[in-house]
Amino acid sequence: MARTAQAPDRLADLPEICSVADILAVFPVSRATLYRMAEQGQLPSFRVGRRVLISREHLIDWMDRELAGHIGPKH
């Protein structure tokens, strides 16, 4: 059975608890990269069985911290 719901195109459209597939619909990275980041603790995630799940709220907080670390204060 095919999914009829459209893929989210913005962070706000993601479900509260996201699967890797949900994140891939928003971020231009490979599936392997997301799994590797989750496994190495670089991405806030948790496992339920074999599934890697990511809280939308924690994902947004993580992105804010990452961006802040890459964008220094303007002089």
NORZIDA-V658671 format. One record per backbone hydrogen bond with DSSP energy under -1.0 kcal/mol. NH is the residue of the N-H (numbers start at 0). CO is the residue of the C=O. Records with the same first field share a line. If there is no record, write none. Layout:
BEGIN
NH=CO + CO
END
This chain:
BEGIN
13=10
17=53
22=18
23=19
24=20
25=22
26=22
28=26
33=29
34=30
35=31
36=32
37=33
38=34
39=35
40=37
41=36
42=36
45=52
47=50
50=47
52=45
53=17
55=15
58=54
59=55
60=56
61=57
62=58
63=59
64=60
65=61
66=62
67=63
68=64
70=66
END
